Amino acid sequence: MRRVLWAAAALLAAAWAFSLVEVVVAARRDDAAPADAIVVMGAAQYNGRPSPVFKARLDHAAALFRLHLAPRLVVAGGVGSADTVSEAEVGRRYLLAGVRDTAAIVAIGTGRSTEPSLRAAAAWIRAHGGRSVILVSDGFHMFRLGLIARRLGLTPFSSPARGSPIASNRRLEITYLLAESVKAPLAYLLTR
């Protein structure tokens, strides 16, 4: 029995190490390519203004949009527990100031976490004939986003927001990378 437990523990440790390596590699990779839409994952907003993390994501997505990599810019993110407006709507309003084609910016204010928000965005994109997406978030988030997007029938390209305050704070980034190394396998197993 002891050998079985040690073997199970070793297998679990190896799976976690593999996940951590995948999360770190994905965090450093930017494979943005022409797609049907750019999807910006929401983050905190304060009284209608994007947090510094969210602002970095939005600015990065706007730069990709100005490169004509996609005809649509989709902002995902629901209403937080103490908020009255969705992250998606705050992001849309912020982007309107710098993007001339206002019809190209879509707010999908459904979902209070990654999977439901991305699921709602994916449904909108597929309903409008799209399948390929450039996912914009913080680097630590990219591996799990890609897993979920593929499970939802999308072809994902990743483009992490390098200007995020999380990316410039090593200790904070390591904390998020470690958390994602556990969340990613769970997303793989649980997303249908």
Secondary structure, 3 states (H helix, E strand, C coil): CHHHHHHHHHHHHHHHHHHHHHHHHHHHCCCCCCCCEEEEECCCEECCEECHHHHHHHHHHHHHHHCCCCCCEEEECCCCCCCCCCHHHHHHHHHHCCCCCHHHEEEECCCCCHHHHHHHHHHHHHHCCCCEEEEECCHHHHHHHHHHHHHCCCEEEECCCCCCCCCCCHHHHHHHHHHHHHHHHHHHHHCC
